[in-house]
Amino acid sequence: MASNWTLIRNGNLLNGSDDSLSPASVLIKDNLIERVGGDVGPQLVPRDERDRIRLIDAAGLTVMPGLIDTHCHISYGESRAQEEQDLYNSVESRTLRAAWNAKKVLRAGFTGMSAPGGSYNIGVAIREAIKGGFVEGPRTTTAGRYLSTSNSMTDWYPDPVGVPESSIGLLTNSLPEMMAAVRRQVKAGVDYIKLSGSPFGQYQAFTNDELKGVADLAHQLGTRITVHAVGSAEVDAAIAAGFDWIIHGYAMSDETIGRLADSHIPLIPTLTLLANWADFGDLVGATSAERDAARRVLDGAAVSLHKAHQAGVKMLAGTDSGFSITPYGEWHARDLELLTKYAGLSNREAIAAATVDAASILGLEGRVGVLAAGKLADVILVDGDPIRDIRVLQDKRRIRHVIKDGREIDFDDDSEARRWPPDRAQIYSRADLTWDLAHERRLPIAGPPPWNPEERRDLAKNIRRAKRGAIETAK
């Protein structure tokens, strides 16, 4: 059978080994890179297949490996409230929405992503659909629902509500429960297990024995394991338990940073959600208190992360995409800039954090993230030099070509500009309607901004739904 060939000619190759670009061409055969170099051309293709070569003129463009977002919650659906993730929306609608949004990640130049937890087993379904060619999206690895305790994230609601099956979290308050959950998730096909520690590192939500027990079982079953760990206690415990990578690490002591560096366990700080909240939250109705809190966390994280970088901790790029403040296809490349600002990485190191170093989270270390003969053909062409200005990767207009697995992605339709929001939480008002407010027209002392048209439509829909329900009940 004849092969499919793609020749990217006259580009400026970013190989990641230094801070310069070198003129070169890239020849792709089927889904692998055949040759890279200045002398690469059609002469390397068998004569009887040269009429099958797809030519891409890369003159003036940077040719570089496809990017990888190691922290993209593909099942979150760009939610504006926690209840949208946990309580509303069926598994069917969440799955279809995730499939729709996966293509946005790919078209932003990210040929790989990892989903560290989410609803039901949607991540596994999306991974398999992408792998089978039924859904367009990046190469994907995924966890299942977060394992949590009553003292960690994802047990958000009062005990009478509990943690429903539709929640992104799974409540496990004892080691036997945790180990049973690991067994079920491995059976369901997850790539790794995700644990959720305390929200801001204020205490250790899992005991040392619990962390060690679930890590040992995951590894015994051939699966990796990670944890949301912000403070020193949880980071130290995860290091001692042998976790494969750690997420956040915003508030680590010098001693903990030293142990993390010695362990060679990678850290995924995940800065984009916080930075978007702090820098742009006012544009979408985030309160000043929320914005200030995000800024304080970032400022504190900068101290720990700069020290960690200086100590030699390997950091990977991940955005926490999936919230309304980090929608799919919009902000994935911002994390590279933020790693330079808040952790002190050079532009080249930040690019490595989203390419060659991030490949390990996909289980493809040495196979993606580099442009070399024999590697998987995940390539992007960028208008600009990200070594000189890392921000060019954030401008989707500058991502001129995306090639995944040797196939160029079609940009002709407008699907990446269309959003599919989840059903909104049932909010009745943004402030209390007091007698003084109604009759003396006094403004509330403080409160969120007025409703936008979409929110008004949501309220009207909820009122109509309630009215229909009342009528049916009356019958």
LINVEN-V856798 format. One record per backbone hydrogen bond with DSSP energy under -0.5 kcal/mol. CO is the residue of the C=O (numbers start at 1). NH is the residue of the N-H. Records with the same first field share a line. If there is no record, write none. Layout:
CO = NH / NH
//
This chain:
4 = 30
5 = 54
6 = 8 / 28
7 = 9 / 56
8 = 26
9 = 58
10 = 60
11 = 13 / 24
12 = 63
13 = 15 / 22
22 = 13
24 = 11
25 = 37
26 = 8 / 28
27 = 34 / 35
28 = 6 / 30
29 = 32
31 = 377
32 = 29 / 34
33 = 374
35 = 27
37 = 25 / 40
41 = 44
42 = 45
46 = 49 / 50
47 = 50
49 = 52
50 = 53
52 = 5
53 = 55
54 = 7
56 = 9 / 58
58 = 61
61 = 12 / 63
62 = 64 / 382
63 = 14
64 = 380
67 = 111 / 112
68 = 70
69 = 114
71 = 320 / 321
72 = 74
73 = 76
77 = 422
79 = 324
81 = 84 / 85
82 = 85 / 86
83 = 87 / 88
90 = 94
91 = 95
92 = 96
93 = 97
94 = 98
95 = 99
96 = 100
97 = 101
98 = 102
99 = 103
101 = 104 / 105
102 = 106
103 = 107
104 = 108
105 = 108 / 110
106 = 109
109 = 67 / 111
111 = 139
112 = 69
113 = 141
114 = 72 / 116
115 = 117 / 143
119 = 122
121 = 125
122 = 126
123 = 127
124 = 128
125 = 129
126 = 130
127 = 131
128 = 132
129 = 134 / 135
130 = 133
135 = 137
139 = 113
141 = 115
142 = 191 / 192
144 = 118
146 = 148 / 170
147 = 196
148 = 172
149 = 152
152 = 155
154 = 156
158 = 161 / 162
162 = 164
164 = 167
167 = 120
168 = 146
170 = 148
174 = 178
175 = 179
176 = 180
177 = 181
178 = 182
179 = 183
180 = 184
181 = 185
182 = 186
183 = 187
184 = 188
185 = 189 / 190
186 = 189
191 = 224
193 = 226
194 = 147
195 = 197 / 228
197 = 153
198 = 201
203 = 205
207 = 211
208 = 212
209 = 213
210 = 214
211 = 215
212 = 216
213 = 217
214 = 218
215 = 219
216 = 220
217 = 221
218 = 223
219 = 222
224 = 193
225 = 244 / 245
226 = 195
227 = 229 / 247
228 = 197
229 = 249
230 = 251
231 = 235
232 = 236
233 = 237
234 = 238
235 = 239
236 = 240
237 = 241
238 = 242 / 243
239 = 242
244 = 266
245 = 227
246 = 268
247 = 229 / 249
251 = 232
253 = 257
254 = 258
255 = 259
256 = 260
257 = 261
258 = 262
259 = 263
260 = 264 / 265
261 = 264
266 = 246
267 = 269 / 316
268 = 248
271 = 275
272 = 276
273 = 277
274 = 278
275 = 279
276 = 280 / 281
277 = 281
280 = 283
281 = 284 / 286
282 = 285
287 = 291
288 = 292
289 = 293
290 = 294
291 = 295
292 = 296
293 = 297
294 = 298
295 = 299
296 = 300
297 = 301
298 = 302
299 = 303
300 = 303 / 304
301 = 305
302 = 306
303 = 307
304 = 308
305 = 309
306 = 310
307 = 311
308 = 312 / 313
309 = 312
314 = 267
317 = 70
318 = 271 / 272
319 = 273
320 = 323
321 = 73
322 = 78 / 79
323 = 322 / 326
324 = 327
326 = 322
327 = 330 / 331
331 = 334 / 335
332 = 335
333 = 336 / 337
334 = 338
335 = 339
336 = 340
337 = 341
338 = 342
339 = 343 / 345
346 = 350
347 = 351
348 = 352
349 = 353
350 = 354
351 = 354
352 = 355 / 357 / 358
353 = 317
354 = 68
355 = 359
357 = 360
358 = 361 / 362
359 = 362 / 364
360 = 363
364 = 367 / 368
367 = 376
369 = 356
370 = 372
372 = 375
375 = 33
376 = 378
377 = 379 / 406
378 = 66
379 = 403
380 = 64
381 = 400 / 401
382 = 62 / 384
384 = 386
385 = 388 / 389
389 = 392
390 = 393
391 = 394 / 395
392 = 395
394 = 396
395 = 398
396 = 399
398 = 383 / 400
401 = 381
402 = 409
403 = 379
404 = 407
407 = 404
414 = 417
415 = 418
425 = 427
432 = 434
434 = 438
435 = 439
436 = 440 / 442
452 = 456
453 = 457
454 = 458
455 = 459
456 = 460
457 = 461
458 = 462
459 = 463
460 = 464
461 = 465
462 = 466
463 = 467
464 = 468
465 = 469
466 = 470
467 = 471
468 = 472
469 = 473
470 = 474
471 = 475
//
